[in-house]
């Protein structure tokens, strides 16, 4: 079988799996809705029960769309970082964006006691927390962009990003020390991540952010392929390395920053999914890896969301815990199975 035919079959299987996971995530939960009813409701029909219709349109469909956006965005940003830094352990949060977002939220939640009552109500609302997270990640992004313009060594940018992360984490620790039990509980719940708190209007804003990041990433496919053999090779084939690096960092920042702002910090997906795509398709060509990583990320995130909903039970587990519990053993198994992995 030729590589082209094999890749076509794999992509068709991935697309079918993604559609199935999307429908299953809407169907399964504390209340199980038949797939037929889900399909009828999504195609403009009316579900046989009004409660099912309400659950699908107002709760599970927004949650499934959020899972697709989060999975695709984090996976692509992880792929960008691993290629740029030529480091298999690089993920979407290596630039310190997640820590910056956490710092913004920590100031709002853990420092709310110092605010007047009317400002406290606004700050602790879902929109207030999203704004705080966005401002925190944006501040770190601006600092990283300034530093990236001054540093020639790409690895130095990685170290600077890690230092930003350590610095902001230290400040969060200080705020945590002086916080009440109620404030700590609220901050802990945010740090566990959530896919189900977004309204339709918020999803519209979130979708635009992720779409911009994905378009910038897709435009970087050729530079990413050139970077596989190192900076010197990329420059020798005529690549404007500084410009390409800036676009890649900016795309990653938009994706990771917006996802952290709207869904909280989600572990594993950005780090592991690019490896799963590489091991499945056996290629380093980003024209293939971009789409395979995107599909895998969305499908795996939907699967993790299904598991976190605990179908048939009235409890919901933290999505952050599920992504790590499911993901880490899968990646270890794949790496052990493919010993020649690079």
Secondary structure, 3 states (H helix, E strand, C coil): CCHHHHHHHHHHHHHHHHHHHHHHHHHCCCCCCCHHHHHHHHCCCCCCCHHHHHHHHHHHHHHHHHHHHHHHHHHHHHHHHHHHCCCCCCCCCCCCHHHHHHHHHHHHHHCHHHCCHHHHHHHCCHHHHHHHHHHHHHHHHHHHHHHHHHCCCHHHHHHHHHHHHHHHHHHHHHHHHCCCHHHHHHHHHHHCCCCCCCCHHHHHHHHHHHHHHHHHHHCCHHHHHHHCCCHHHHHHCCCCHHHHHHHHHHHHHHHHHHHHHHHCCCCCHHHHHHHHHHHHHCCCCHHHHHHHHHHHHHHHHHHHHHHHCCCCCCCCCCHHHHHHHHHHHHHHHHHHHCCCCC
